Amino acid sequence: MKTIFRIAPAALAGLLLLTGCPGNKDAADNPAAAEAALPKTPAFNADSAYAYTARQVAFGPRVPNTTAHVKTGDWIIGQFKKYGLTVQEQPFEAKAFDGNILKSRNIIARFHPAAPRRVAVFAHWDTRPFADKDTENKNAPLDGASDGASGVAVALELARVLAAQPDTLAPGVGVDFILFDSEDYGYDGVTQADKENLLGSQDSWCLGSQYWAKNVVPANYKPNFGILLDMVGAQGAKFSREGLSRVKAPDVVEKVWNTASQLGFSDYFIYADSPEIDDDHRYTNEAGVRTIDVLDFLPSGDFQPYHHTTKDNMSIIDRRTLKAVGQTVLTVIYGE
């Protein structure tokens, strides 16, 4: 997935010493996290998020131009509508690095669309069509349980929880769930060196967010900030503070990581910095939405072993990880 802007090991080590220890840290060790009282927030149901993840995986790999992809998109839209959100599809066609034309659609679901102050929650709902990091099944499609399904599952559970609250317990902001398509059909120059990238210098990843950034829906969209959820369901996930997030929205990074610390989730939201990565948040930031990336991404600039392999299946999904992410994001929303 995506291009990583790596930092030399010696420089990275110095940066970590200056900006944070890669080990766990709780609110007692971080005075800034302990200063603000947490808002009263409903509970995020990890069992529900787990079920949403499993349901997507059950459709099969959500690769554009497949029946499983179409059925999954229809199901996601149906779930948002079931909870009373206003839903809009953004269909588009995108040329992939191998020349295939991908029939795609972004999905935009709005909670309290009339609220003037808003927060965006982004994720991608497609899966990579080949397990190019897999040692045995390099050309197999992925289940994408964490890489794709988990972010959507957290978004769906957030929508369900928000919709279930009476008006007196609703947050002070509206929330927009924007799910990008054709994010994971990119060219990896390391694992796919035997293939030709027909797109040349054009970014072959994040095709849905690239399209959305050029055709923003809703029009003139200016939320307070955005949070991108990418690979947020795996056991032992480590969400480091990614480089572009720290540049574009440092206050949002601080808010999310300090909230996670106060909630007791610093085993997941670690106080360590990682290099920049080309993910959907690069394009949402270009569109004027200050966005951070909550991503299972190590401070070294490496991904977890399941990344882009057939191991990214339901066996690695952990309810505790889903809870840590979902409850943190929900609390941040209520803090607005």
C-alpha positions in Angstrom: 0.0 0.0 0.0 1.1 3.5 -0.9 4.4 5.2 -1.0 6.4 5.7 2.2 8.7 8.7 2.7 11.4 7.0 4.8 13.7 8.7 7.3 17.3 7.5 7.7 17.5 5.2 10.8 19.9 7.5 12.7 17.7 10.5 12.1 14.7 8.6 13.1 16.2 7.5 16.3 17.1 11.1 17.2 13.6 12.2 16.2 12.0 9.6 18.5 14.2 10.7 21.4 13.0 14.3 20.9 9.3 13.6 20.2 8.3 10.6 22.1 9.3 7.1 23.3 8.0 4.3 21.1 6.9 2.4 24.1 3.5 2.7 25.8 2.6 5.8 27.7 -0.5 6.6 29.8 -2.1 9.8 30.9 -0.1 9.8 34.1 3.1 10.1 32.1 1.6 12.7 29.8 0.3 15.8 31.6 -1.2 17.3 28.5 -3.5 14.2 28.1 -4.6 14.5 31.7 -5.6 18.1 31.7 -8.9 18.0 29.9 -11.8 16.0 31.3 -13.3 13.5 28.8 -16.8 14.3 27.6 -19.7 12.0 28.4 -19.8 9.6 25.5 -21.9 6.5 24.7 -20.2 3.1 24.4 -18.8 1.8 21.2 -19.8 -1.8 20.7 -16.8 -3.8 19.5 -18.9 -7.0 19.0 -21.0 -5.0 16.5 -17.9 -3.7 14.7 -16.5 -7.2 14.5 -19.7 -8.4 12.9 -19.6 -5.6 10.4 -16.0 -6.6 9.5 -17.0 -10.3 9.1 -20.0 -9.4 7.0 -17.8 -7.5 4.5 -15.3 -10.3 4.3 -18.1 -12.8 3.7 -18.9 -11.1 0.4 -15.4 -12.1 -0.8 -12.6 -9.8 -1.9 -14.1 -6.3 -2.7 -12.1 -5.8 -5.9 -13.5 -3.3 -8.3 -15.3 -4.8 -11.4 -16.4 -7.9 -9.4 -19.8 -9.0 -8.1 -18.5 -9.0 -4.5 -17.5 -5.4 -4.8 -20.9 -4.3 -6.1 -22.8 -6.3 -3.4 -20.6 -5.0 -0.6 -21.1 -1.4 -1.7 -24.9 -1.9 -1.8 -24.8 -3.4 1.7 -22.8 -0.6 3.1 -25.2 2.0 1.7 -28.1 0.0 3.0 -26.6 0.0 6.5 -26.1 3.8 6.6 -29.7 4.3 5.3 -31.0 1.9 7.9 -29.6 4.2 10.6 -31.3 7.2 9.0 -28.2 8.9 7.5 -28.4 10.9 4.3 -26.4 8.8 1.7 -25.0 9.9 -1.6 -23.0 7.8 -4.1 -20.2 9.3 -6.2 -19.7 7.0 -9.2 -16.5 7.3 -11.2 -14.2 5.3 -13.5 -10.5 5.2 -12.9 -7.6 3.8 -14.9 -5.5 1.4 -12.9 -1.7 1.0 -13.3 -2.3 -2.2 -15.4 -4.6 -0.5 -17.8 -7.9 -1.8 -16.3 -10.7 0.7 -16.1 -12.2 0.4 -12.6 -15.9 1.0 -12.2 -15.9 2.6 -8.8 -18.0 4.6 -6.4 -17.3 6.7 -3.3 -19.9 6.5 -0.5 -20.9 9.6 1.5 -23.2 9.2 4.5 -24.1 12.2 6.6 -25.3 12.3 10.2 -27.2 15.4 11.1 -26.5 17.0 7.7 -27.9 20.4 8.8 -25.4 20.8 11.6 -23.0 23.7 10.6 -20.0 22.3 12.5 -18.8 18.9 11.2 -16.2 16.2 11.6 -15.2 13.8 8.7 -14.5 10.1 9.2 -12.7 8.6 6.1 -11.9 5.0 5.2 -11.6 2.9 2.1 -14.0 0.0 1.3 -12.2 -1.9 -1.6 -9.6 -4.6 -1.3 -6.3 -5.1 -3.0 -6.6 -7.6 -6.0 -3.3 -9.3 -5.4 -1.4 -10.5 -2.3 1.9 -9.3 -3.7 3.7 -9.5 -0.4 2.7 -13.1 0.1 5.4 -15.7 -0.3 3.1 -18.4 -1.6 0.0 -16.8 -3.1 1.4 -13.6 -4.7 -1.5 -13.3 -7.2 -4.3 -14.2 -4.9 -6.9 -11.5 -3.9 -7.1 -10.4 -0.3 -9.9 -10.8 2.2 -8.8 -7.3 3.4 -10.2 -7.9 6.9 -8.1 -5.2 8.5 -7.0 -3.4 5.3 -10.4 -2.1 4.3 -13.1 -3.9 6.2 -12.1 -2.8 9.7 -12.2 0.9 8.9 -15.6 0.6 7.3 -16.8 -1.4 10.3 -15.8 1.2 12.7 -17.5 3.9 10.6 -20.7 1.8 10.5 -20.7 1.2 14.2 -20.1 4.9 14.9 -23.1 5.7 12.7 -25.2 3.2 14.5 -24.3 4.5 17.9 -24.8 8.2 16.9 -28.2 7.4 15.3 -29.4 5.6 18.5 -28.9 8.6 20.7 -31.8 10.9 21.7 -31.4 14.5 20.6 -30.4 15.4 24.2 -27.4 13.1 24.0 -26.3 13.9 20.4 -22.9 15.4 19.8 -22.5 19.1 19.1 -21.3 18.4 15.5 -22.5 16.6 12.5 -20.4 13.7 11.2 -19.7 12.7 7.6 -18.6 9.2 6.8 -16.8 9.3 3.5 -15.7 5.9 2.1 -13.3 5.9 -0.8 -13.2 3.2 -3.5 -10.2 1.9 -5.6 -7.7 2.9 -2.9 -5.7 -0.3 -2.9 -5.2 -1.1 -6.6 -1.8 0.6 -6.8 1.6 -0.3 -8.2 4.3 -1.5 -5.7 7.7 -1.0 -7.4 9.3 -3.5 -5.0 6.9 -6.4 -5.0 5.7 -5.9 -8.6 8.9 -5.0 -10.3 8.1 -7.6 -13.0 5.0 -5.5 -14.0 4.7 -2.3 -16.0 3.1 0.8 -14.4 1.2 2.3 -17.3 0.4 5.4 -15.2 4.0 6.5 -15.1 4.5 9.3 -12.6 0.8 9.6 -11.6 -0.1 8.2 -8.2 -1.6 4.7 -8.8 -2.9 4.5 -5.3 -5.9 6.2 -3.6 -7.8 6.6 -6.8 -11.1 7.3 -5.0 -9.7 10.0 -2.8 -8.0 11.6 -5.7 -11.3 11.8 -7.6 -13.1 13.1 -4.5 -10.5 15.8 -3.9 -11.1 17.1 -7.5 -14.9 16.7 -7.1 -15.6 17.4 -3.4 -18.9 16.1 -2.1 -20.6 17.8 -0.4 -19.7 21.0 -2.3 -17.6 23.5 -0.5 -17.0 21.0 2.3 -15.1 22.5 5.3 -15.4 20.3 8.4 -13.4 21.0 11.6 -11.1 18.2 10.7 -11.0 14.6 9.3 -9.8 11.3 10.7 -8.8 8.5 8.2 -9.2 5.0 9.5 -6.9 2.5 7.7 -6.1 -1.0 9.0 -7.6 -0.5 12.4 -8.7 -4.0 13.4 -5.7 -6.3 13.7 -4.5 -7.9 16.9 -1.5 -6.0 18.4 -2.0 -2.9 16.1 0.3 0.0 16.7 -1.0 3.4 15.6 2.1 5.7 15.4 1.9 9.4 14.7 2.3 9.5 11.0 4.4 12.3 9.4 2.0 14.0 7.1 -0.7 14.0 9.9 1.8 15.8 12.2 2.5 18.4 9.5 -1.1 19.1 8.4 -3.1 18.7 11.6 -0.8 18.5 14.7 -3.5 19.6 17.0 -5.8 16.8 15.8 -3.0 14.3 16.3 -2.5 15.5 19.8 -6.3 15.5 20.5 -6.7 11.9 19.3 -3.6 10.4 21.0 -4.3 12.2 24.3 -7.9 11.0 24.2 -6.8 7.5 23.6 -4.3 7.8 26.5 -7.0 9.0 28.9 -9.2 6.1 27.8 -6.4 3.6 28.5 -5.6 2.8 24.9 -1.9 3.8 24.7 -1.0 0.2 24.0 -2.5 0.9 20.6 -2.1 4.7 20.1 1.7 4.8 20.8 3.6 8.0 21.5 6.0 7.5 18.6 6.4 9.2 15.3 6.6 7.5 11.9 7.5 8.7 8.4 5.0 10.3 5.9 3.0 7.9 3.9 0.9 8.4 0.8 -2.6 7.4 1.9 -6.0 8.9 1.3 -5.3 11.7 3.8 -2.8 13.2 1.3 -5.7 14.0 -1.0 -8.2 15.1 1.6 -5.6 17.5 2.9 -5.1 18.8 -0.6 -8.9 19.3 -0.8 -8.7 21.6 2.3 -9.8 19.1 5.0 -7.2 18.9 7.7 -6.9 15.1 8.1 -4.9 12.7 10.2 -4.2 9.0 9.5 -5.0 6.4 12.1 -3.0 3.6 10.5 -1.4 0.3 11.7 2.1 1.6 10.8 5.3 1.1 12.8 7.7 3.9 13.7 10.3 2.3 11.6 8.2 3.0 8.5 7.2 -0.7 8.1 3.9 -2.4 8.0 2.7 -5.4 10.0 3.4 -8.8 8.6 -0.2 -9.3 7.4 0.0 -6.3 5.1 -0.9 -7.2 1.5 -0.8 -10.9 2.2 -3.5 -13.6 2.5 -3.0 -13.4 6.3 -5.2 -10.3 6.3 -8.3 -12.4 7.2 -10.7 -12.6 10.1 -8.2 -14.6 12.1 -6.2 -11.4 12.9 -9.2 -9.2 13.8 -9.3 -8.3 17.5 -12.3 -6.8 19.2 -10.0 -4.9 21.6 -8.4 -3.1 18.7 -11.7 -2.1 17.2 -12.9 -0.9 20.6 -9.7 1.2 21.1 -10.2 2.9 17.8 -13.9 3.3 17.9 -14.2 4.5 21.4 -11.4 7.0 20.9 -12.9 8.5 17.7 -16.4 8.6 19.3 -15.0 10.4 22.3 -13.2 12.9 20.1 -16.4 13.6 18.2 -18.3 14.2 21.5 -15.5 16.5 22.6 -16.3 18.9 19.8 
